[in-house]
Amino acid sequence: MISPLPNRISRSLALTWLFCIVSFQALAQTGSGSPKSEDVPDSTRLWQIVQQQQHTIETLQKELRELKNRLDSTAKHVEAQEDNLQQMAEAVEDTVPAAAQTSLGGYGELHYNNTDSGNKVDFHRFVLFIGHDFSDQTRFYSELEVEHALSGEGKPGAMELEQAFIGHRFNDSFTAKAGLMLMPVGILNETHEPDTFFGVERNPVEKNILPTTWWEAGLAGRWKISQRLSADIMISSGLNVPTSGSKAFLIRSGRQSVAKATANDGALTARIQFLPAPGLQLSALVHQQQDITQGELGIGATLLEADAQYRNGPFGLKALVARWNLDDKVKALAPGREQQSGYYIEPSWRFGDRQNIGLFARYAMWDNNAGDDRADTSIKQLNIGANYWLHPQVVFKMDYQNQSGAADDDGFNLGVGYSF
């Protein structure tokens, strides 16, 4: 919008119009009635007045032209500045948001174990998360882990890629993932940062039966059926268990970690989660694979698992039961391994100003030879301990463990963990 004319120009125009009016009035009076001779304006004087007004008009016109030129120049300058700002904004949009939409996180835990099997100190896990939001709907998520501090030939640890997938939210009710991801089984497998669970070591049932941590390559979908009910389905690569030796048909030994994994036979996992009351979550799943030897022996396997998590103020409770059923062919090859099962129950209590102190007890039983009726091959373990959260994401842990049954490894454990 063009700014109003300067006050000086406005006043000049007003005076010009006033002089013109006076002049025309004088001329009109000259041509009417019979005025006295001294009232008749001199023609020379009138001509001078007209010339002065003409000069004033020309001056004003010149100033108006100059003002218009200045306004045009200013408008061009403003337009150029707008173009520059637009280019700068586009350059910033191409660089800064890309960094702002990329997130970094991770977790780690250091353990000291003093048990009958020996005394050990171990930086068990060092994990880095890297994620990137391509948009509000599409994102990338990854997890890179170093286990036991050193990896390589002859070293005790390993470098592992546990997650690398693309997730997309189609709407408020349906999301999907594709890539390398954690299996939707149990309580710990998808959420296993050290500040989220009690005890220095992960519970033995989810370690030896499910087994945590377990990831595969595949495609997964999650449906939010209602505020209380949701369902997960995943089509994935499968296990490839050893068929001989001491680890024959052990589920944990069948994880391929998507590392040039044999993919002759895949697997299907289906889970349903229900929230019947505030603080209570119930889950049940079935996992099925036609051949866990990837074409060698044709051994089918089915996992059935159910778990419950409850929290009411300071009181918490977790419970889980899981069972693998393998084809009867296994009986002749590794008697007892046709069934592998376990369960645990874990009550806890948190207190303190920030509920940053927690006490827990956990009773667990698992058996990787549950199909053997000739002897009791199960292992029972009782853990009693405490967590102290220095910060909600920094935790110190201690617990005492007592084993009985097919194994006997008693002692205590200390640990510190973090996540960010």
TITOR-764905 format. One record per residue (C-alpha): z, x, y negated; residue number from 1; residue in three letters. Coordinates in steps of 0.1 Angstrom, whole numbers, plus 2048, in hexadecimal, padded with zeros to 3 digits. Example, Ala and Ser with C-alpha at 12.3 -4.5 7.8 and 13.67 -1.06 7.14 Angstrom:
+-----+-----+-----+-----+-----+
:   w :   u :   v :   n : res :
+-----+-----+-----+-----+-----+
: 84E : 87B : 82D :   1 : Ala :
: 847 : 889 : 80B :   2 : Ser :
+-----+-----+-----+-----+-----+
This chain:
+-----+-----+-----+-----+-----+
:   w :   u :   v :   n : res :
+-----+-----+-----+-----+-----+
: 800 : 800 : 800 :   1 : Met :
: 7F7 : 80E : 7DD :   2 : Ile :
: 815 : 814 : 7C6 :   3 : Ser :
: 818 : 800 : 7A5 :   4 : Pro :
: 808 : 811 : 786 :   5 : Leu :
: 81E : 828 : 772 :   6 : Pro :
: 832 : 818 : 755 :   7 : Asn :
: 81E : 82D : 73B :   8 : Arg :
: 7FD : 81E : 746 :   9 : Ile :
: 80C : 7FA : 748 :  10 : Ser :
: 819 : 7FD : 724 :  11 : Arg :
: 7F7 : 80A : 717 :  12 : Ser :
: 7E5 : 7ED : 727 :  13 : Leu :
: 7FD : 7D4 : 718 :  14 : Ala :
: 7F9 : 7E3 : 6F5 :  15 : Leu :
: 7D3 : 7E3 : 6F9 :  16 : Thr :
: 7D3 : 7BE : 701 :  17 : Trp :
: 7EA : 7B7 : 6E4 :  18 : Leu :
: 7D3 : 7C9 : 6CB :  19 : Phe :
: 7B5 : 7B6 : 6D8 :  20 : Cys :
: 7C7 : 795 : 6D4 :  21 : Ile :
: 7D1 : 79E : 6B0 :  22 : Val :
: 7AE : 7A9 : 6A8 :  23 : Ser :
: 79E : 789 : 6B6 :  24 : Phe :
: 7B7 : 774 : 6A3 :  25 : Gln :
: 7AE : 786 : 683 :  26 : Ala :
: 789 : 780 : 688 :  27 : Leu :
: 78F : 75C : 690 :  28 : Ala :
: 7A3 : 758 : 66F :  29 : Gln :
: 787 : 768 : 65C :  30 : Thr :
: 76E : 74D : 667 :  31 : Gly :
: 783 : 72E : 661 :  32 : Ser :
: 791 : 71E : 641 :  33 : Gly :
: 790 : 72E : 61E :  34 : Ser :
: 7A7 : 74C : 620 :  35 : Pro :
: 7AD : 762 : 603 :  36 : Lys :
: 797 : 781 : 5FF :  37 : Ser :
: 7B5 : 799 : 605 :  38 : Glu :
: 7BB : 789 : 628 :  39 : Asp :
: 797 : 791 : 634 :  40 : Val :
: 798 : 7B0 : 64A :  41 : Pro :
: 783 : 7CD : 640 :  42 : Asp :
: 766 : 7D1 : 659 :  43 : Ser :
: 76A : 7F7 : 65A :  44 : Thr :
: 78F : 7F3 : 663 :  45 : Arg :
: 786 : 7DB : 67E :  46 : Leu :
: 76C : 7F3 : 68C :  47 : Trp :
: 787 : 80F : 68D :  48 : Gln :
: 79F : 7F8 : 6A0 :  49 : Ile :
: 784 : 7F0 : 6B9 :  50 : Val :
: 77B : 815 : 6BE :  51 : Gln :
: 7A0 : 81D : 6C3 :  52 : Gln :
: 7A3 : 802 : 6DD :  53 : Gln :
: 784 : 80E : 6EE :  54 : Gln :
: 792 : 832 : 6EF :  55 : His :
: 7B2 : 825 : 6FE :  56 : Thr :
: 7A0 : 811 : 718 :  57 : Ile :
: 78B : 82F : 722 :  58 : Glu :
: 7AA : 845 : 724 :  59 : Thr :
: 7BB : 82B : 73B :  60 : Leu :
: 79C : 829 : 750 :  61 : Gln :
: 79C : 84F : 754 :  62 : Lys :
: 7C1 : 84F : 75E :  63 : Glu :
: 7BB : 833 : 777 :  64 : Leu :
: 79E : 847 : 787 :  65 : Arg :
: 7B5 : 866 : 789 :  66 : Glu :
: 7D1 : 851 : 797 :  67 : Leu :
: 7B9 : 842 : 7B1 :  68 : Lys :
: 7AD : 865 : 7BA :  69 : Asn :
: 7D1 : 871 : 7BF :  70 : Arg :
: 7D9 : 853 : 7D4 :  71 : Leu :
: 7BA : 859 : 7EA :  72 : Asp :
: 7C4 : 87D : 7EE :  73 : Ser :
: 7E8 : 873 : 7F7 :  74 : Thr :
: 7DC : 85A : 810 :  75 : Ala :
: 7C6 : 874 : 821 :  76 : Lys :
: 7E3 : 88D : 821 :  77 : His :
: 7FA : 873 : 831 :  78 : Val :
: 7DF : 86A : 84B :  79 : Glu :
: 7DC : 88F : 854 :  80 : Ala :
: 801 : 893 : 857 :  81 : Gln :
: 802 : 874 : 86E :  82 : Glu :
: 7E7 : 884 : 884 :  83 : Asp :
: 7FC : 8A5 : 885 :  84 : Asn :
: 81B : 892 : 88F :  85 : Leu :
: 808 : 87F : 8AA :  86 : Gln :
: 7FB : 89F : 8B8 :  87 : Gln :
: 81E : 8AE : 8B7 :  88 : Met :
: 82D : 88F : 8C8 :  89 : Ala :
: 812 : 891 : 8E4 :  90 : Glu :
: 81A : 8B6 : 8E9 :  91 : Ala :
: 83F : 8AF : 8EC :  92 : Val :
: 839 : 892 : 903 :  93 : Glu :
: 824 : 8A9 : 91A :  94 : Asp :
: 840 : 8C3 : 91D :  95 : Thr :
: 864 : 8B7 : 915 :  96 : Val :
: 865 : 897 : 929 :  97 : Pro :
: 858 : 8A9 : 948 :  98 : Ala :
: 876 : 8C0 : 946 :  99 : Ala :
: 88E : 8A3 : 93D : 100 : Ala :
: 882 : 88F : 95B : 101 : Gln :
: 888 : 8AB : 973 : 102 : Thr :
: 8AC : 8AC : 981 : 103 : Ser :
: 8BF : 8C8 : 992 : 104 : Leu :
: 8DE : 8C3 : 9A8 : 105 : Gly :
: 8EE : 8D0 : 9C7 : 106 : Gly :
: 90E : 8D5 : 9DC : 107 : Tyr :
: 91F : 8EF : 9F0 : 108 : Gly :
: 93E : 8F5 : A05 : 109 : Glu :
: 953 : 913 : A11 : 110 : Leu :
: 968 : 910 : A31 : 111 : His :
: 984 : 923 : A41 : 112 : Tyr :
: 98A : 919 : A66 : 113 : Asn :
: 9A8 : 925 : A79 : 114 : Asn :
: 9A6 : 916 : A9C : 115 : Thr :
: 9A8 : 920 : AC0 : 116 : Asp :
: 983 : 929 : AC0 : 117 : Ser :
: 989 : 944 : AA5 : 118 : Gly :
: 98F : 94A : A80 : 119 : Asn :
: 971 : 947 : A6A : 120 : Lys :
: 968 : 945 : A45 : 121 : Val :
: 946 : 937 : A3D : 122 : Asp :
: 933 : 92B : A1F : 123 : Phe :
: 926 : 90F : A34 : 124 : His :
: 90C : 900 : A1D : 125 : Arg :
: 8FC : 908 : 9FB : 126 : Phe :
: 8E4 : 8EC : 9F1 : 127 : Val :
: 8CD : 8E6 : 9D4 : 128 : Leu :
: 8BE : 8C4 : 9CA : 129 : Phe :
: 89F : 8C2 : 9B5 : 130 : Ile :
: 891 : 8A1 : 9AA : 131 : Gly :
: 876 : 895 : 992 : 132 : His :
: 870 : 872 : 983 : 133 : Asp :
: 84B : 86D : 980 : 134 : Phe :
: 852 : 84A : 972 : 135 : Ser :
: 86D : 82F : 972 : 136 : Asp :
: 860 : 826 : 995 : 137 : Gln :
: 854 : 846 : 9A5 : 138 : Thr :
: 869 : 865 : 9AB : 139 : Arg :
: 86A : 885 : 9C1 : 140 : Phe :
: 88A : 891 : 9D2 : 141 : Tyr :
: 891 : 8B1 : 9E5 : 142 : Ser :
: 8AE : 8C3 : 9F5 : 143 : Glu :
: 8AD : 8E8 : 9FE : 144 : Leu :
: 8CA : 8F7 : A12 : 145 : Glu :
: 8D7 : 919 : A1C : 146 : Val :
: 8EF : 917 : A3A : 147 : Glu :
: 90A : 931 : A41 : 148 : His :
: 900 : 947 : A23 : 149 : Ala :
: 8E6 : 95D : A35 : 150 : Leu :
: 8C6 : 953 : A45 : 151 : Ser :
: 8AB : 967 : A58 : 152 : Gly :
: 8A7 : 978 : A79 : 153 : Glu :
: 8C8 : 981 : A88 : 154 : Gly :
: 8DB : 970 : A6C : 155 : Lys :
: 8F3 : 953 : A72 : 156 : Pro :
: 8E4 : 93B : A58 : 157 : Gly :
: 8C4 : 929 : A51 : 158 : Ala :
: 8AF : 91E : A33 : 159 : Met :
: 8A7 : 8F9 : A37 : 160 : Glu :
: 893 : 8DF : A24 : 161 : Leu :
: 8A7 : 8BF : A2A : 162 : Glu :
: 895 : 8A7 : A13 : 163 : Gln :
: 874 : 8A6 : A01 : 164 : Ala :
: 866 : 883 : 9FB : 165 : Phe :
: 856 : 86C : 9E2 : 166 : Ile :
: 869 : 84C : 9DB : 167 : Gly :
: 85A : 82D : 9CA : 168 : His :
: 86B : 80D : 9BE : 169 : Arg :
: 852 : 7F1 : 9C1 : 170 : Phe :
: 86A : 7D7 : 9B4 : 171 : Asn :
: 88F : 7CF : 9B3 : 172 : Asp :
: 88E : 7C5 : 9D7 : 173 : Ser :
: 879 : 7E0 : 9E8 : 174 : Phe :
: 877 : 806 : 9E7 : 175 : Thr :
: 865 : 81E : 9FD : 176 : Ala :
: 866 : 844 : A05 : 177 : Lys :
: 84C : 85B : A15 : 178 : Ala :
: 851 : 87F : A1F : 179 : Gly :
: 86E : 893 : A2E : 180 : Leu :
: 88E : 880 : A2C : 181 : Met :
: 8B1 : 87A : A3B : 182 : Leu :
: 8B3 : 860 : A57 : 183 : Met :
: 8C4 : 83F : A4D : 184 : Pro :
: 8DF : 843 : A68 : 185 : Val :
: 905 : 844 : A67 : 186 : Gly :
: 91C : 849 : A49 : 187 : Ile :
: 918 : 86E : A42 : 188 : Leu :
: 8F3 : 875 : A48 : 189 : Asn :
: 8E6 : 869 : A27 : 190 : Glu :
: 905 : 870 : A12 : 191 : Thr :
: 916 : 890 : A1D : 192 : His :
: 921 : 8A2 : 9FE : 193 : Glu :
: 943 : 8B2 : A04 : 194 : Pro :
: 954 : 89E : 9E8 : 195 : Asp :
: 94B : 87D : 9F9 : 196 : Thr :
: 95E : 880 : A1A : 197 : Phe :
: 97F : 88B : A28 : 198 : Phe :
: 984 : 8A9 : A3E : 199 : Gly :
: 977 : 8CD : A3B : 200 : Val :
: 95D : 8C9 : A56 : 201 : Glu :
: 947 : 8AA : A5B : 202 : Arg :
: 954 : 893 : A76 : 203 : Asn :
: 94A : 89D : A99 : 204 : Pro :
: 93B : 87C : AA3 : 205 : Val :
: 921 : 87C : A88 : 206 : Glu :
: 91C : 8A1 : A8F : 207 : Lys :
: 917 : 89F : AB5 : 208 : Asn :
: 90A : 87C : ABC : 209 : Ile :
: 8F5 : 870 : A9F : 210 : Leu :
: 8F0 : 88E : A95 : 211 : Pro :
: 8F7 : 896 : A70 : 212 : Thr :
: 8E5 : 8A5 : A5E : 213 : Thr :
: 8C5 : 896 : A6C : 214 : Trp :
: 8A4 : 894 : A59 : 215 : Trp :
: 881 : 88B : A63 : 216 : Glu :
: 85F : 886 : A53 : 217 : Ala :
: 853 : 862 : A4F : 218 : Gly :
: 850 : 843 : A3B : 219 : Leu :
: 86E : 82D : A32 : 220 : Ala :
: 873 : 80C : A21 : 221 : Gly :
: 892 : 7FA : A14 : 222 : Arg :
: 894 : 7D5 : A0D : 223 : Trp :
: 8B0 : 7C6 : 9F8 : 224 : Lys :
: 8B1 : 7A4 : A08 : 225 : Ile :
: 8CD : 797 : 9F3 : 226 : Ser :
: 8EB : 7A5 : 9DF : 227 : Gln :
: 8FE : 7A9 : A00 : 228 : Arg :
: 8E2 : 7B0 : A19 : 229 : Leu :
: 8C9 : 7CD : A1C : 230 : Ser :
: 8B3 : 7DB : A37 : 231 : Ala :
: 8A3 : 7FD : A3E : 232 : Asp :
: 885 : 806 : A54 : 233 : Ile :
: 878 : 829 : A5A : 234 : Met :
: 85B : 836 : A6F : 235 : Ile :
: 860 : 85B : A75 : 236 : Ser :
: 85A : 87A : A89 : 237 : Ser :
: 870 : 87D : AA8 : 238 : Gly :
: 888 : 893 : ABB : 239 : Leu :
: 87D : 8AD : AD4 : 240 : Asn :
: 89B : 8B5 : AEA : 241 : Val :
: 89D : 8D3 : B02 : 242 : Pro :
: 897 : 8C9 : B27 : 243 : Thr :
: 8AB : 8E5 : B37 : 244 : Ser :
: 8C9 : 8FB : B32 : 245 : Gly :
: 8EB : 8F2 : B24 : 246 : Ser :
: 8DC : 8DF : B07 : 247 : Lys :
: 8C4 : 8CA : B1B : 248 : Ala :
: 8C0 : 8A7 : B0C : 249 : Phe :
: 8DB : 8AD : AF2 : 250 : Leu :
: 8D1 : 898 : AD4 : 251 : Ile :
: 8DC : 8B1 : ABA : 252 : Arg :
: 8C7 : 8CC : ACA : 253 : Ser :
: 8A8 : 8B5 : AC8 : 254 : Gly :
: 8A5 : 8B7 : AA2 : 255 : Arg :
: 884 : 8C7 : A97 : 256 : Gln :
: 88B : 8C8 : A72 : 257 : Ser :
: 867 : 8C1 : A6B : 258 : Val :
: 85F : 8E6 : A70 : 259 : Ala :
: 83D : 8E6 : A82 : 260 : Lys :
: 84C : 8CA : A96 : 261 : Ala :
: 83B : 8BC : AB5 : 262 : Thr :
: 830 : 899 : AAC : 263 : Ala :
: 823 : 88A : ACC : 264 : Asn :
: 83C : 86E : AC9 : 265 : Asp :
: 84D : 85F : AAB : 266 : Gly :
: 86B : 848 : AA5 : 267 : Ala :
: 875 : 828 : A95 : 268 : Leu :
: 896 : 821 : A83 : 269 : Thr :
: 8A2 : 800 : A77 : 270 : Ala :
: 8C3 : 7FA : A64 : 271 : Arg :
: 8D4 : 7DC : A54 : 272 : Ile :
: 8F1 : 7DE : A3B : 273 : Gln :
: 908 : 7C1 : A32 : 274 : Phe :
: 922 : 7BE : A16 : 275 : Leu :
: 937 : 7A1 : A22 : 276 : Pro :
: 954 : 7A6 : A09 : 277 : Ala :
: 95C : 7BD : 9EB : 278 : Pro :
: 962 : 7E1 : 9F7 : 279 : Gly :
: 955 : 7DB : A1A : 280 : Leu :
: 933 : 7E7 : A28 : 281 : Gln :
: 927 : 7E1 : A4B : 282 : Leu :
: 908 : 7F3 : A5A : 283 : Ser :
: 8F6 : 7F0 : A7B : 284 : Ala :
: 8D7 : 802 : A87 : 285 : Leu :
: 8C0 : 808 : AA5 : 286 : Val :
: 8AB : 828 : AA9 : 287 : His :
: 891 : 82A : AC4 : 288 : Gln :
: 879 : 846 : AD0 : 289 : Gln :
: 862 : 842 : AEE : 290 : Gln :
: 864 : 867 : AF8 : 291 : Asp :
: 87E : 87F : AEB : 292 : Ile :
: 86D : 89C : AFE : 293 : Thr :
: 84C : 897 : AEA : 294 : Gln :
: 836 : 890 : B08 : 295 : Gly :
: 846 : 8A8 : B21 : 296 : Glu :
: 85B : 890 : B37 : 297 : Leu :
: 857 : 86D : B27 : 298 : Gly :
: 87C : 868 : B20 : 299 : Ile :
: 883 : 84B : B09 : 300 : Gly :
: 8A2 : 848 : AF4 : 301 : Ala :
: 8B4 : 82D : AE0 : 302 : Thr :
: 8D0 : 832 : AC7 : 303 : Leu :
: 8E7 : 815 : ABE : 304 : Leu :
: 900 : 81B : AA1 : 305 : Glu :
: 917 : 806 : A8C : 306 : Ala :
: 92F : 810 : A70 : 307 : Asp :
: 947 : 801 : A57 : 308 : Ala :
: 954 : 80E : A36 : 309 : Gln :
: 970 : 7FC : A23 : 310 : Tyr :
: 983 : 804 : A03 : 311 : Arg :
: 99D : 7F0 : 9F1 : 312 : Asn :
: 9AE : 803 : 9D5 : 313 : Gly :
: 9BD : 823 : 9E3 : 314 : Pro :
: 9B8 : 819 : A07 : 315 : Phe :
: 998 : 822 : A1A : 316 : Gly :
: 98C : 81E : A3D : 317 : Leu :
: 96D : 82B : A50 : 318 : Lys :
: 963 : 824 : A73 : 319 : Ala :
: 944 : 82C : A87 : 320 : Leu :
: 937 : 828 : AAB : 321 : Val :
: 916 : 836 : AB9 : 322 : Ala :
: 905 : 838 : ADB : 323 : Arg :
: 8E5 : 847 : AE8 : 324 : Trp :
: 8D5 : 839 : B08 : 325 : Asn :
: 8BB : 84F : B18 : 326 : Leu :
: 8A4 : 847 : B35 : 327 : Asp :
: 8B3 : 849 : B58 : 328 : Asp :
: 89B : 866 : B5F : 329 : Lys :
: 8B5 : 87C : B4E : 330 : Val :
: 8CF : 876 : B6A : 331 : Lys :
: 8BC : 88D : B81 : 332 : Ala :
: 8B6 : 8A8 : B67 : 333 : Leu :
: 8D7 : 8A9 : B54 : 334 : Ala :
: 8F0 : 890 : B63 : 335 : Pro :
: 905 : 87F : B49 : 336 : Gly :
: 8EE : 885 : B2C : 337 : Arg :
: 8DD : 863 : B30 : 338 : Glu :
: 8F9 : 856 : B1A : 339 : Gln :
: 908 : 867 : AFC : 340 : Gln :
: 921 : 854 : AE6 : 341 : Ser :
: 93E : 856 : ACF : 342 : Gly :
: 953 : 845 : AB5 : 343 : Tyr :
: 96D : 84C : A9A : 344 : Tyr :
: 985 : 83A : A82 : 345 : Ile :
: 992 : 849 : A62 : 346 : Glu :
: 9AC : 838 : A4B : 347 : Pro :
: 9B4 : 849 : A2A : 348 : Ser :
: 9CA : 845 : A0B : 349 : Trp :
: 9C4 : 851 : 9E8 : 350 : Arg :
: 9DE : 855 : 9CD : 351 : Phe :
: 9E6 : 867 : 9AC : 352 : Gly :
: 9DD : 860 : 988 : 353 : Asp :
: 9B8 : 862 : 990 : 354 : Arg :
: 9BB : 85B : 9B5 : 355 : Gln :
: 9B2 : 87F : 9B9 : 356 : Asn :
: 9C8 : 885 : 9D7 : 357 : Ile :
: 9BF : 877 : 9F8 : 358 : Gly :
: 9CF : 877 : A1B : 359 : Leu :
: 9BC : 86E : A3A : 360 : Phe :
: 9BE : 86D : A60 : 361 : Ala :
: 9A0 : 86B : A77 : 362 : Arg :
: 99E : 865 : A9C : 363 : Tyr :
: 97C : 86D : AAD : 364 : Ala :
: 96F : 86C : AD0 : 365 : Met :
: 94C : 878 : ADB : 366 : Trp :
: 93B : 87F : AFC : 367 : Asp :
: 919 : 88E : B01 : 368 : Asn :
: 91C : 888 : B27 : 369 : Asn :
: 928 : 864 : B25 : 370 : Ala :
: 912 : 85A : B43 : 371 : Gly :
: 926 : 870 : B5B : 372 : Asp :
: 93E : 85A : B6E : 373 : Asp :
: 94C : 877 : B83 : 374 : Arg :
: 962 : 885 : B67 : 375 : Ala :
: 96F : 87F : B44 : 376 : Asp :
: 958 : 895 : B2E : 377 : Thr :
: 963 : 886 : B0D : 378 : Ser :
: 973 : 89A : AF0 : 379 : Ile :
: 98E : 88B : ADB : 380 : Lys :
: 997 : 899 : AB9 : 381 : Gln :
: 9B2 : 88F : AA0 : 382 : Leu :
: 9B0 : 89C : A7C : 383 : Asn :
: 9CB : 897 : A62 : 384 : Ile :
: 9C7 : 8A5 : A3F : 385 : Gly :
: 9C4 : 8A2 : A1A : 386 : Ala :
: 9AA : 8A5 : 9FE : 387 : Asn :
: 9B1 : 8AF : 9DA : 388 : Tyr :
: 996 : 8A7 : 9C0 : 389 : Trp :
: 99A : 8C0 : 9A4 : 390 : Leu :
: 97D : 8AD : 995 : 391 : His :
: 96B : 88E : 9A4 : 392 : Pro :
: 950 : 8A6 : 9B0 : 393 : Gln :
: 966 : 8C4 : 9B9 : 394 : Val :
: 97D : 8C1 : 9D7 : 395 : Val :
: 996 : 8D7 : 9EA : 396 : Phe :
: 99D : 8CD : A0E : 397 : Lys :
: 9B4 : 8D5 : A2B : 398 : Met :
: 9B9 : 8C5 : A4D : 399 : Asp :
: 9C8 : 8CC : A6F : 400 : Tyr :
: 9B4 : 8C4 : A8F : 401 : Gln :
: 9C0 : 8BE : AB2 : 402 : Asn :
: 9A7 : 8BB : ACF : 403 : Gln :
: 9AC : 8AF : AF2 : 404 : Ser :
: 996 : 8A6 : B10 : 405 : Gly :
: 978 : 8BB : B19 : 406 : Ala :
: 97E : 8D4 : AFD : 407 : Ala :
: 99D : 8E2 : AEC : 408 : Asp :
: 999 : 8F1 : ACA : 409 : Asp :
: 9B9 : 8EC : AB5 : 410 : Asp :
: 9C0 : 8FA : A92 : 411 : Gly :
: 9BC : 8F4 : A6D : 412 : Phe :
: 9A0 : 8F5 : A54 : 413 : Asn :
: 99E : 8FC : A2E : 414 : Leu :
: 981 : 8F6 : A18 : 415 : Gly :
: 974 : 8F2 : 9F4 : 416 : Val :
: 955 : 8DF : 9EB : 417 : Gly :
: 941 : 8D2 : 9CD : 418 : Tyr :
: 923 : 8BE : 9C3 : 419 : Ser :
: 910 : 8B9 : 9A2 : 420 : Phe :
+-----+-----+-----+-----+-----+
